[in-house]
Amino acid sequence: MTQTPKPVHVIGAGMAGSEAAWAIANAGVPVVLHEMRPVVKTDVHQTDGFAELVCSNSFRSDDAEQNAVGLLHEEMRRAGSLTMAAAEVAKVPAGGALAVDRDIFSKFVTEKLTAHPLVTVERGEVAGLPPADWDNVIVASGPLTSAALGEAIAGLTGAEELAFFDAIAPIVYRDSIDMSVCWFQSRYDKIGPDGDGKDYINCPLDRDQYNTFIRELIESEKGDFQEWEKNTPYFDGCLPIEVMAERGHETLRWGPMKPVGLTNAHNPTVKAYAVIQLRQDNALGTLYNMVGFQTKMKHGEQTRVFRTIPGLEKAEFARLGGLHRNTFLNSPKVLDGTMRLKNQPRLRFAGQVTGVEGYVESAAMGILAGRFAAAERLAHDISLPPRNTALGALLAHITGEANVETFQPMNVNFGLFPEVETPLDAEGKKPRGKAKGPARKRAHTARALREVDAWLSPRVDAAE
C-alpha cells in the first residue's frame, strides 16, 4: 500500500495561498490551509472567504498576444490555475481587461478548496514561526501578514523588513450616477471578454472643472499616519490620487484621468479635458469602482470631493477608499531559486510578500510555490519554469536578478524577459517604427507559450 505523504502547510488563503493549496492537492499531496480570518480580522478584509479581492476587481489586460499580464493569464490557465478558473465564472464586462465580481470569485475559490478531499482548512492565526515539525511550509500570508508572524519572519531573515503603503479605490452605486452627464464607452471602443465596447462609465471634466478638482484633492484632509508609518514609502504602481496630483498639475490627465480614445455621447464635438472612468464591480452591474482612484483622504472628504465630479454630484458609495501598510521581503537577498528561505529552507514564501505586485502575479507565485512544495514532498526533481516565460521571468526577478539594494514590488512586464528575435514581416524585412513594438511583443508571447507548454507537458487539468 502506498503511504499517504505527510501534509504541506500553507499559511494564508489569499490569492497565492489558495493557488498553492490547489496545486499541492492536485499533485496528490495533502495540504493544511491555515486562514486566520474570521478569528483574527484585518483592517481591509470584509469577509472570511478565500481569495477576497480588497482593492481593484480587475486582473488587468487579458491580451495574451501583446501584453505581459495577459500572457501571464494564459500561462496560468495552462498550469491549471484556480484563479483563472474562478475569473472565468465571475468575469464582468471591462473592455480589454479581465475583471470579476468579487463575491462570486471568492465563493468559487472557497468552495473548490473546501470540497477538495486532500485539503484541510484550519481557521486561526499562526502566531510566530510555524512549529518545528512542520517540515514543508508555504508562507502566503500576503502583504497584511499578522504582527506576530511578521515579527518572527523579520527576525529570522536577519534583514530589515521593507514596507510600503497601498491604497483602495471607492465603489459607487450605479443608480446614483447621473447618466445624462456620463456615458458608457470603453477606451477606443475596445471589446473585451463578454463586453460590447461600452464597458466603462465615463465622467467628463472641462478645464475649469479639472483645475477645481485638482485643487480640492491637494487641499483635502488626509488620513493620519501613526509615528512608525511616517517614513514608509508608497509603491509607485498604486499611488493615492492626491499624491499623483501633488507631483504635477497635469499628472492625473496623463494617468487615470486621460481623455484619449473617448467621445462624449452627449456632446460628440467637444473633447473632454479629462475623464474619470468607473468599471463594473459585480455581476449584477449595480456597483462601479473608480478606476485608478486609490486615496488616503478621510471618508468625509472623499464624499465631498468626489461629488464635485460631473455626474457624481449625488453619488452614493458602497465603499470608500482607504490606505493600509503592506510589507514584503527583500526576496533576492533572502530566498533561494524555489522561494525557500535560505537560512531555514523548510519555509517557502509566495505572493505579494515576495515582492511581486498585483493579483495575478501573486497568484502565479502561489502556483509555483505549490508545485515546488509538492515535488519536494514527493521526492521529485523540481522543474523551474523556463526563463522566457512570464512565470519564469517573475520568479527569476524575485529570486536573484533584481538589485537587492533597490528592490521594490514589481508587476510582470516585458522588461523582465530575455531579448527575443523579432520575426521578419511579410516582405521579409525587420519591422520598424510603430510596427516594431507590437511585433516584438508577439514574439515574446509566442516564444513563452511554446516554452510553457513544453514545461507543463502533460498539462494539469484546470478547475471545472
SEMAR-76454 format. One line per field, with one value per residue (C-alpha): residue in three letters; x, y, z. Coordinates in steps of 0.001 Angstrom, whole numbers, padded with zeros to 6 digits. Layout:
N
rest	(ALA,...)
xx	(X,...)
yy	(Y,...)
zz	(Z,...)
END
This chain:
464
rest	(MET,THR,GLN,THR,PRO,LYS,PRO,VAL,HIS,VAL,ILE,GLY,ALA,GLY,MET,ALA,GLY,SER,GLU,ALA,ALA,TRP,ALA,ILE,ALA,ASN,ALA,GLY,VAL,PRO,VAL,VAL,LEU,HIS,GLU,MET,ARG,PRO,VAL,VAL,LYS,THR,ASP,VAL,HIS,GLN,THR,ASP,GLY,PHE,ALA,GLU,LEU,VAL,CYS,SER,ASN,SER,PHE,ARG,SER,ASP,ASP,ALA,GLU,GLN,ASN,ALA,VAL,GLY,LEU,LEU,HIS,GLU,GLU,MET,ARG,ARG,ALA,GLY,SER,LEU,THR,MET,ALA,ALA,ALA,GLU,VAL,ALA,LYS,VAL,PRO,ALA,GLY,GLY,ALA,LEU,ALA,VAL,ASP,ARG,ASP,ILE,PHE,SER,LYS,PHE,VAL,THR,GLU,LYS,LEU,THR,ALA,HIS,PRO,LEU,VAL,THR,VAL,GLU,ARG,GLY,GLU,VAL,ALA,GLY,LEU,PRO,PRO,ALA,ASP,TRP,ASP,ASN,VAL,ILE,VAL,ALA,SER,GLY,PRO,LEU,THR,SER,ALA,ALA,LEU,GLY,GLU,ALA,ILE,ALA,GLY,LEU,THR,GLY,ALA,GLU,GLU,LEU,ALA,PHE,PHE,ASP,ALA,ILE,ALA,PRO,ILE,VAL,TYR,ARG,ASP,SER,ILE,ASP,MET,SER,VAL,CYS,TRP,PHE,GLN,SER,ARG,TYR,ASP,LYS,ILE,GLY,PRO,ASP,GLY,ASP,GLY,LYS,ASP,TYR,ILE,ASN,CYS,PRO,LEU,ASP,ARG,ASP,GLN,TYR,ASN,THR,PHE,ILE,ARG,GLU,LEU,ILE,GLU,SER,GLU,LYS,GLY,ASP,PHE,GLN,GLU,TRP,GLU,LYS,ASN,THR,PRO,TYR,PHE,ASP,GLY,CYS,LEU,PRO,ILE,GLU,VAL,MET,ALA,GLU,ARG,GLY,HIS,GLU,THR,LEU,ARG,TRP,GLY,PRO,MET,LYS,PRO,VAL,GLY,LEU,THR,ASN,ALA,HIS,ASN,PRO,THR,VAL,LYS,ALA,TYR,ALA,VAL,ILE,GLN,LEU,ARG,GLN,ASP,ASN,ALA,LEU,GLY,THR,LEU,TYR,ASN,MET,VAL,GLY,PHE,GLN,THR,LYS,MET,LYS,HIS,GLY,GLU,GLN,THR,ARG,VAL,PHE,ARG,THR,ILE,PRO,GLY,LEU,GLU,LYS,ALA,GLU,PHE,ALA,ARG,LEU,GLY,GLY,LEU,HIS,ARG,ASN,THR,PHE,LEU,ASN,SER,PRO,LYS,VAL,LEU,ASP,GLY,THR,MET,ARG,LEU,LYS,ASN,GLN,PRO,ARG,LEU,ARG,PHE,ALA,GLY,GLN,VAL,THR,GLY,VAL,GLU,GLY,TYR,VAL,GLU,SER,ALA,ALA,MET,GLY,ILE,LEU,ALA,GLY,ARG,PHE,ALA,ALA,ALA,GLU,ARG,LEU,ALA,HIS,ASP,ILE,SER,LEU,PRO,PRO,ARG,ASN,THR,ALA,LEU,GLY,ALA,LEU,LEU,ALA,HIS,ILE,THR,GLY,GLU,ALA,ASN,VAL,GLU,THR,PHE,GLN,PRO,MET,ASN,VAL,ASN,PHE,GLY,LEU,PHE,PRO,GLU,VAL,GLU,THR,PRO,LEU,ASP,ALA,GLU,GLY,LYS,LYS,PRO,ARG,GLY,LYS,ALA,LYS,GLY,PRO,ALA,ARG,LYS,ARG,ALA,HIS,THR,ALA,ARG,ALA,LEU,ARG,GLU,VAL,ASP,ALA,TRP,LEU,SER,PRO,ARG,VAL,ASP,ALA,ALA,GLU)
xx	(000000,001305,001789,-000030,002507,002862,000875,002282,001144,000051,-000363,-002894,-005851,-005481,-004664,-001246,-002172,-005287,-003318,-000555,-003012,-004785,-001535,-000356,-003642,-003908,-000421,-001780,-000264,-002397,-002385,-003452,-004593,-004404,-006530,-006730,-009984,-012577,-010831,-008387,-009525,-007534,-008049,-009269,-010922,-014699,-015407,-013847,-013835,-010694,-009009,-011023,-010185,-009740,-008524,-009441,-011635,-009529,-006824,-005819,-005325,-006352,-004496,-002174,-000611,000719,000514,002742,-000030,-002344,000428,000685,-003083,-002701,000302,-001640,-004659,-002433,-000976,-004430,-004869,-007744,-007660,-008213,-010967,-012730,-012259,-013952,-017015,-017055,-015992,-017813,-017513,-014319,-013196,-009901,-009360,-010342,-012457,-014606,-017492,-015638,-018224,-018696,-014934,-014200,-017142,-015865,-012344,-013597,-015963,-013367,-010769,-013076,-014532,-011161,-010553,-006863,-007402,-007950,-008854,-007851,-009151,-006951,-003731,-000327,001331,005076,007145,005400,006046,009320,007559,006039,008865,007324,005571,004441,004011,001457,000174,000109,001039,-001114,000832,-000182,002088,003294,004180,005660,007941,009075,009860,011728,013810,014515,015646,018119,017226,015320,011714,010667,007288,005110,001626,-001138,-004477,-008039,-010371,-014004,-017008,-020144,-023733,-024639,-028099,-026625,-024594,-026127,-026131,-027420,-023861,-021870,-021821,-020820,-017712,-014509,-011374,-011069,-014316,-012239,-014324,-013110,-014406,-018230,-018019,-019522,-017101,-019166,-017854,-016913,-018898,-017122,-017399,-016147,-014421,-013655,-010506,-012072,-013660,-010347,-008481,-011037,-010854,-007048,-007133,-009699,-007619,-004469,-006202,-008352,-007879,-005901,-005824,-003301,-000282,000999,004500,006016,004305,005552,008704,007149,007346,004483,004548,004609,002207,-000623,-000225,-003070,-004532,-003659,000000,-000171,-001810,000943,003564,002295,-000910,-001205,-000142,-003669,-004577,-001830,-002689,-006094,-007907,-006526,-009264,-007843,-009878,-013193,-016033,-018777,-022022,-023951,-021670,-019522,-017993,-016471,-013490,-013312,-010234,-010099,-012218,-012803,-013751,-015733,-015588,-018290,-017505,-020159,-022102,-025396,-023908,-025104,-021615,-018861,-015374,-013438,-010541,-007142,-008670,-006862,-006973,-005855,-008423,-010623,-014018,-015975,-013555,-013866,-017627,-017296,-014516,-015778,-019229,-017616,-017087,-019678,-022201,-021283,-022923,-025389,-023109,-023700,-020720,-020831,-017240,-014943,-011226,-008610,-004930,-003028,000564,001903,005119,007388,010699,013942,013460,016566,018634,016829,015123,016621,015580,012486,011360,012654,014188,017924,018575,015527,014552,011526,009830,008863,007207,004613,002543,002941,005149,007838,007788,005571,002835,-000662,-003322,-002261,001447,000755,-001413,001237,003854,001378,001144,004924,005352,002687,004283,007725,006451,004552,007561,009733,007277,007088,010899,010605,013009,011844,011329,011643,009537,011555,013224,011496,008005,006092,006192,009928,010623,008840,010480,013941,013353,012440,014944,018164,018071,016701,019080,018919,019700,016801,014294,010655,007394,007217,004389,005075,006355,008354,011373,011836,012149,015347,015653,013764,014439,011681,010437,010559,007397,005518,008089,010977,012103,012551,009629,010443,008756,005347,005269,008410,006892,003846,005985,008438,005617,004072,007468,007801,004370,004677,008035,006717,003661,005720,008097,005435,003627,006802,007404,003869,003523,001486,-000780,-002598,-006391,-007899,-010663,-014103)
yy	(000000,003446,005578,008909,011741,013989,017220,020522,023515,026714,029855,032267,031652,034722,034608,032972,030623,029394,028686,026955,024716,023862,022943,020786,018917,018325,016802,014193,015660,016509,020166,022028,025528,027963,031119,033426,035122,035381,034524,037371,040187,042603,046299,045799,042388,042309,038541,035251,033959,032766,034955,038026,040974,044031,046614,046598,043883,043874,041426,043944,043134,039717,040153,037139,038223,041699,042208,040656,040301,038795,036332,035503,034850,032335,030606,030272,028843,026223,025435,024649,027939,028134,031931,031830,029231,031427,034513,032758,032097,035538,037839,041088,043411,045500,046258,044514,043820,040770,041953,039915,040027,039865,037797,035197,034926,034360,031947,029801,029590,028858,026125,024432,024268,023244,020465,019020,015715,016477,019987,020548,024092,025338,028711,030670,032637,031038,033284,033359,030774,027522,024530,022714,019515,021370,020493,021847,025190,027883,031307,033087,035421,038321,041957,042127,039468,039375,041225,038091,036196,039307,039947,036328,036414,039713,038299,035096,036768,038966,041722,044922,044377,046503,048171,050387,051889,050564,052261,051183,052909,053805,051879,053751,052538,052523,054030,057104,058084,060754,059174,062369,063618,060383,057774,054164,053539,051526,053392,053225,051184,048107,044969,042572,039296,039422,043167,045329,048258,050151,048632,051765,054720,057957,061255,064243,067312,070555,072548,074585,071516,069674,072578,072760,069014,069023,071903,070099,066911,068663,070734,067863,066463,063225,060274,060494,058209,056526,057589,054309,054738,058201,057143,054159,054724,054373,051774,053738,051326,052139,055778,057653,060184,063073,062060,061958,065383,066788,065556,067881,069620,067560,064204,062818,063924,061652,058892,057617,060721,060702,061639,059825,057261,058557,060549,062114,060560,063630,066157,064421,067596,068787,066834,066454,067926,064961,061853,059733,056130,053708,049960,047405,045709,042996,040681,042499,045755,047620,048601,050505,051274,054438,053278,054328,056371,054920,057516,058371,061156,060949,059442,062678,064429,061675,062100,065898,065933,063111,064721,067657,065298,065832,063003,062056,065011,062618,059600,057052,054963,051246,051525,054485,054390,053546,053135,050273,049277,046371,044515,042397,040574,041559,038326,038395,038503,036004,033471,030700,029817,027910,030645,028905,030938,030452,030138,027952,026060,024364,027757,028759,032111,033033,036007,039713,039143,038047,041414,040771,043334,042554,039917,037634,037978,036945,034029,032951,032740,030627,028183,027874,027550,024839,022900,023163,022106,019125,017977,018255,016230,013520,013490,014543,016845,020462,021849,025631,027444,028477,031866,033096,032670,035156,032702,032244,035956,036835,034006,034989,038622,037966,035184,036733,039037,042148,044551,043814,047448,048908,046025,047152,045358,044551,043820,041427,043285,042502,044260,041199,038869,037970,039594,037911,037768,039676,037729,039271,040816,039654,041383,039625,042752,043505,045552,049218,052259,051683,048067,047140,047219,045035,042588,042255,041660,038972,037319,037315,035796,033185,032027,031991,029888,027357,027002,026911,024138,022090,022707,021716,018671,016689,019547,019852,019966,023276,023591,022856)
zz	(000000,-000938,002144,002185,002090,005092,004538,003387,005451,003658,005757,004275,001966,-000201,-003895,-003510,-000678,-002459,-005635,-003663,-001829,-005090,-006844,-003933,-003570,-007329,-007216,-004775,-001623,001441,002412,005548,004628,007549,007402,010404,009366,010893,014171,013578,011292,009137,008503,004937,004524,004815,004673,005722,002123,000383,-002243,-001251,-003531,-001325,-003839,-007537,-009063,-012238,-013254,-015936,-019629,-020894,-024199,-024313,-027605,-026867,-023113,-020446,-017857,-020480,-021257,-017555,-017501,-020324,-018771,-015523,-017337,-018906,-015487,-014060,-012203,-009736,-010032,-013783,-013459,-010892,-013072,-015982,-013815,-012177,-015041,-015735,-018782,-018647,-022191,-022855,-019163,-017141,-014216,-011846,-009426,-006098,-004252,-006993,-007425,-003730,-003355,-006232,-004807,-001291,-002434,-004646,-001891,000942,-001241,-002229,-000398,000183,001591,005308,006346,009784,010935,013308,013430,013062,015621,015226,013420,012445,014726,014093,012967,010003,007661,004428,004814,002388,003948,001743,004425,002000,002409,005560,007454,011127,013534,015353,012179,010557,013512,013533,009820,010135,012960,011060,007840,009656,007196,007791,006786,003838,003689,001511,001574,-000654,-001258,-002103,-004598,-003794,-005160,-006303,-006617,-010321,-009839,-008137,-011236,-013487,-016951,-018540,-017955,-018106,-020864,-021464,-023569,-023449,-024441,-028239,-028143,-027335,-026946,-024267,-022789,-022708,-023416,-026113,-026309,-023740,-020539,-018565,-017281,-018226,-016341,-018406,-016955,-018754,-017954,-015135,-013555,-013725,-012142,-009341,-008775,-008549,-006059,-003904,-003959,-002829,-000138,001197,004697,004625,006996,009818,009918,013016,014058,012822,009428,008523,006673,004883,001105,-001357,-004115,-007382,-009076,-006666,-005661,-003964,-006396,-004062,-004207,-008011,-008046,-005842,-008303,-011022,-012081,-015286,-013809,-013458,-017004,-018276,-015818,-014668,-015975,-019532,-022056,-025106,-027016,-025651,-027246,-025138,-026366,-025150,-026857,-029505,-030939,-027641,-026344,-022579,-020927,-018537,-017926,-014842,-015607,-013477,-014082,-013297,-009974,-009677,-011965,-011396,-012645,-009541,-008326,-010161,-008895,-009672,-011843,-010519,-007690,-004694,-001953,001567,002055,005129,004378,004746,002416,-000163,-000325,-000620,-003228,-005420,-005595,-007414,-010374,-013141,-012991,-009435,-007680,-005995,-005837,-003091,-002076,-001308,-000094,000360,-000302,002294,002942,004513,005132,003100,003782,001634,001866,000193,-001719,-003951,-000779,001449,-000859,-002981,-006529,-005399,-002990,000144,002931,002587,006304,007015,003836,005383,004882,001352,000540,-002081,-003171,-002526,000489,-002005,-003770,-006779,-007257,-008487,-008016,-010848,-010107,-006505,-007603,-010114,-007379,-005401,-008298,-008436,-004674,-004603,-007448,-005839,-002397,-003821,-005828,-002737,-000664,-003346,-003720,-007354,-009144,-009021,-012511,-012790,-015390,-018462,-018153,-021319,-019843,-017695,-014801,-015205,-015621,-012376,-010464,-011703,-010767,-007143,-006531,-007729,-010719,-009005,-007262,-003528,-002735,-004712,-004674,-004942,-005792,-009499,-011932,-014783,-017856,-020979,-019497,-017254,-020255,-022118,-025556,-028379,-032098,-033903,-036942,-040399,-041812,-044922,-047118,-045425,-043565,-039894,-038544,-037981,-036471,-034937,-036106,-034180,-030666,-031381,-033388,-030502,-028020,-030225,-030498,-026703,-026166,-028905,-027527,-023959,-024764,-026696,-023783,-021060,-022957,-023069,-019359,-018358,-020605,-019751,-018723,-015423,-015810,-014788,-012191,-013557)
END
